[in-house]
Amino acid sequence: MTIHDVMMMIILLVCSVVAFVALYRVTVKSNRVLFYDNNKKSDNLPLVAAGSNAKDRNEANIAILGAGFNVNRVEGGEVKRGEELYNSHKKMLVDGRSMREFGIKNGDLVLIDEQKKEEFLEGTNSIIVLRVPKENLGKAEFTFKKKVTKRYIEYKLRKFIDFIDCSDFKTVDDCKEWIGKNYLNVKKQWDEEDKEDRKNEIKENTENKISECIKERSKLVLSESRKRSDRWYRRRKVHYSLHPADRIIGRVEYKIPRERVYLSNKVYNNNLV
C-alpha cells in the first residue's frame, strides 16, 4: 500500500465522519427524522414561546417517535407511563431558547399541570406557562434582526419567583418601590431599561400591569427568563417580568425531549388566536 493510498483512505474516513455528523445534526438535532415508527403518536399542538412570541406561526404538527415512550420530569429523572401522562396533561411544543438554563430546550414537548393553586407554586422553582392577552396578539414587533413580525404565539414560559399581593399598595410607585427594595436585581434591570430607546414602552407596560392588579386588588407573579444580549459577545442575560397572576395556565411538570419528537411543520392557526 502506497502513501497515496493511505492518504486517500484517511481523506475518505474524515469525509465519512463529517457526513455522519452532518446527517445526525439534520435528522436528530433538528427533529428531521428519515425513518420513524409507523405506530407514532401524532398531534397538533400550540406553540409556547421560550423568548419572544413574535412569530408568524402558532401551532406545530408533531409525532412522538416509537410505539411506546417515557417522559422526563423537568427537575430530572425518567418517568414511565409516558402515554398515560401524555393523555392527561395539556401539551405544548417549545419555541425558543430562553429556558435552556432551566432544562427546557427549543423543540421539547412540555406537559403542563393546570393546577393553579398558589401553594403548588410558592417556595418552588417551577416553570410556569402564562397566557398572552388577546389584545396583545397580532401586534407587530421589531425583532433583534430589525424584521417586523407579528405576535401570534399565545403562551409563554417563565420561571416562577414569587407572588406579589397588590392589595397591599395604593399606588404604582408604592408597589415599584417595594419590589425595588425586596428584589434588587429587578430594580437594577429597571434602571438599565431607563437608558434604552424603548424605555417608555417597557415602563408603560409594567406600570399598566401593576395598576390593573392594584385596582382589582389581585396578585402579580414575578418571573424570570433569559434574554438575548444587545452585544453578540455577551452571554444571555437574566430578564425579570411581572404578569397578573390570573394569566397563569399551569406549571410544566414533564417534558418529552426533542430527540423523541418528530416535527412535521409549524403553521398559523387562526382558531388559536
C-alpha positions in Angstrom: 0.0 0.0 0.0 1.5 3.3 -1.1 1.5 6.6 0.8 -1.0 7.9 -1.8 -3.4 5.0 -0.9 -3.1 5.7 2.8 -3.8 9.4 2.3 -6.9 8.6 0.2 -8.2 6.2 2.9 -7.7 8.9 5.6 -9.5 11.5 3.5 -12.4 9.1 2.8 -12.6 8.3 6.5 -12.7 12.0 7.5 -15.3 12.7 4.9 -17.4 9.8 6.2 -17.2 11.1 9.8 -18.1 14.7 8.6 -21.1 13.3 6.6 -22.3 11.3 9.6 -22.1 14.2 12.0 -24.0 16.5 9.5 -26.6 13.8 8.9 -27.0 13.4 12.7 -27.5 17.1 13.2 -30.0 17.4 10.4 -32.1 14.3 11.3 -31.9 14.3 15.1 -30.9 17.7 16.4 -33.3 19.4 14.1 -36.1 16.9 14.5 -35.9 15.8 10.9 -36.1 12.1 11.0 -35.6 9.9 7.9 -37.2 6.8 9.4 -39.7 6.6 12.2 -42.1 4.1 13.8 -45.4 3.7 11.9 -47.1 3.5 15.3 -46.1 7.0 16.2 -48.5 9.2 18.2 -49.3 12.3 16.2 -50.9 15.6 17.3 -51.4 19.3 16.5 -50.1 21.3 19.5 -50.0 25.0 20.3 -46.5 26.6 20.5 -45.3 28.1 23.8 -42.7 30.8 23.4 -39.4 30.5 25.3 -38.4 34.0 24.4 -40.3 36.3 22.1 -43.8 35.3 21.0 -43.4 37.5 17.8 -43.7 34.6 15.4 -45.9 34.2 12.3 -46.8 30.6 13.3 -48.5 29.4 16.5 -49.2 25.6 16.0 -47.0 22.6 15.4 -47.8 19.3 13.7 -45.8 16.7 15.6 -45.4 13.0 16.3 -43.9 11.1 19.2 -41.3 8.6 17.9 -41.9 5.0 18.8 -45.0 3.0 19.7 -44.3 3.4 23.5 -42.4 6.2 25.2 -41.4 7.6 28.6 -41.4 11.2 29.7 -39.0 13.1 31.9 -39.7 15.2 35.0 -38.5 18.7 34.4 -36.4 18.6 37.6 -34.7 15.4 36.3 -35.4 11.7 36.1 -37.2 9.5 33.7 -40.8 8.5 34.4 -42.7 5.5 33.0 -46.3 5.6 31.8 -45.5 8.2 29.1 -48.7 7.7 27.1 -50.9 7.9 30.2 -49.3 11.2 31.2 -49.4 12.5 27.7 -53.1 12.0 27.5 -53.8 13.5 31.0 -51.9 16.8 30.6 -52.1 19.9 28.5 -49.4 19.7 25.8 -47.3 22.4 24.0 -44.2 22.5 21.8 -41.4 24.8 23.0 -40.4 27.6 20.5 -37.3 29.4 21.5 -34.1 29.1 23.6 -34.6 31.4 26.7 -35.3 28.4 29.0 -32.2 26.3 28.2 -30.7 27.1 31.6 -33.7 25.6 33.3 -33.5 22.3 31.3 -36.1 23.1 28.6 -34.8 23.3 25.0 -36.2 24.5 21.8 -38.3 21.6 20.3 -39.1 19.9 23.6 -42.6 18.9 24.2 -43.9 20.0 27.6 -46.7 18.5 29.6 -48.5 21.1 31.8 -50.3 20.6 35.1 -53.1 23.1 35.0 -53.4 23.2 38.8 -53.3 26.9 39.7 -53.4 26.9 43.5 -50.7 29.1 44.9 -49.5 26.5 47.4 -48.3 24.4 44.5 -46.1 27.3 43.3 -44.9 29.3 46.3 -41.5 28.3 47.5 -40.7 26.4 44.3 -38.6 26.9 41.2 -41.5 25.9 38.9 -41.5 26.6 35.2 -44.9 28.2 34.5 -47.0 28.9 31.4 -48.6 32.3 31.0 -51.3 33.2 28.6 -50.7 36.3 26.4 -53.7 38.6 26.4 -55.9 38.5 23.3 -55.4 42.3 22.8 -51.6 41.8 22.5 -51.9 39.1 19.8 -51.4 40.2 16.2 -49.4 43.3 17.2 -46.2 43.9 15.2 -42.9 43.9 16.9 -39.3 44.6 15.8 -37.1 41.6 16.4 -33.3 41.7 17.1 -32.8 41.4 13.3 -34.9 44.6 12.8 -37.5 42.5 11.0 -41.2 43.2 11.7 -43.0 40.2 13.0 -46.5 39.8 14.5 -47.0 38.2 17.8 -49.1 35.1 17.3 -48.0 32.6 19.9 -50.4 33.0 22.8 -48.4 31.2 25.5 -45.0 31.8 27.1 -42.7 30.1 29.5 -41.2 31.7 32.6 -39.5 30.5 35.8 -41.6 31.3 38.8 -40.1 33.5 41.5 -42.9 34.9 43.8 -46.4 36.3 44.1 -46.8 40.0 44.9 -50.1 41.0 46.6 -51.1 44.3 45.1 -53.9 44.8 47.6 -51.1 46.0 50.0 -50.4 49.0 47.8 -52.3 52.2 47.0 -50.2 53.5 44.0 -48.0 52.1 41.3 -45.0 53.9 42.8 -45.6 52.3 46.2 -45.5 48.8 44.5 -42.4 49.5 42.4 -40.6 50.9 45.5 -41.4 47.7 47.5 -40.3 45.5 44.6 -37.1 47.5 44.2 -36.2 47.1 47.9 -37.0 43.4 48.1 -35.7 42.3 44.7 -32.6 44.3 43.9 -31.9 42.6 40.6 -35.3 43.7 39.3 -34.5 47.3 40.4 -31.2 47.0 38.6 -33.0 45.9 35.4 -35.4 48.8 35.6 -32.6 51.2 36.0 -30.9 49.7 32.9 -34.1 49.9 30.9 -34.4 53.6 31.7 -31.4 54.1 29.5 -32.7 52.1 26.5 -34.6 53.5 23.5 -37.7 51.5 24.3 -37.8 52.6 28.0 -41.2 54.4 27.7 -42.9 51.4 26.1 -41.4 48.9 28.6 -42.1 51.2 31.6 -45.7 51.8 30.5 -46.3 48.1 30.0 -45.0 47.3 33.5 -46.9 50.1 35.2 -50.2 49.2 33.4 -49.9 45.6 34.8 -49.3 46.9 38.3 -52.1 49.5 38.1 -54.5 46.8 36.9 -53.7 44.5 39.8 -53.9 47.3 42.4 -57.4 48.2 41.0 -58.6 44.6 41.2 -56.8 44.0 44.5 -55.2 40.9 42.9 -51.7 39.5 42.7 -48.8 39.8 40.3 -46.4 37.0 39.6 -42.7 37.8 39.4 -40.8 35.5 37.0 -37.6 35.3 35.1 -36.3 34.0 31.8 -33.2 34.6 29.6 -32.9 37.3 27.1 -30.6 37.9 24.1 -27.9 40.4 25.0 -27.5 43.6 23.0 -23.9 42.6 22.3 -23.0 39.4 20.4 -20.1 38.6 22.6 -22.1 38.7 25.9 -23.9 35.8 27.4 -27.7 35.8 27.5 -28.9 37.9 30.4 -31.5 37.4 33.1 -34.8 39.1 32.3 -37.4 39.7 35.0 -41.1 40.3 34.2 -44.4 40.9 36.0 -47.7 39.5 35.0 -51.2 39.3 36.6 -51.4 36.0 38.4 -54.6 35.1 36.6 -52.7 34.7 33.4 -51.0 31.5 34.8 -52.2 28.5 32.8 -50.2 26.0 34.9 -46.8 24.6 35.6 -44.6 22.4 33.5 -44.4 19.0 35.2 -42.9 16.8 32.5 -41.2 17.0 29.1 -40.5 14.8 26.2 -37.1 15.6 24.8 -36.9 17.0 21.3 -35.0 14.0 20.1 -38.2 11.9 20.6 -40.4 14.5 18.8 -40.8 14.5 15.1 -41.7 18.0 13.9 -43.6 17.9 10.6 -44.1 21.6 10.3 -45.3 24.8 12.0 -48.4 26.6 10.8 -50.6 29.6 11.6 -54.0 28.5 13.1 -56.4 31.4 13.3 -58.6 29.5 15.7 -55.9 29.7 18.4 -55.9 33.5 18.3 
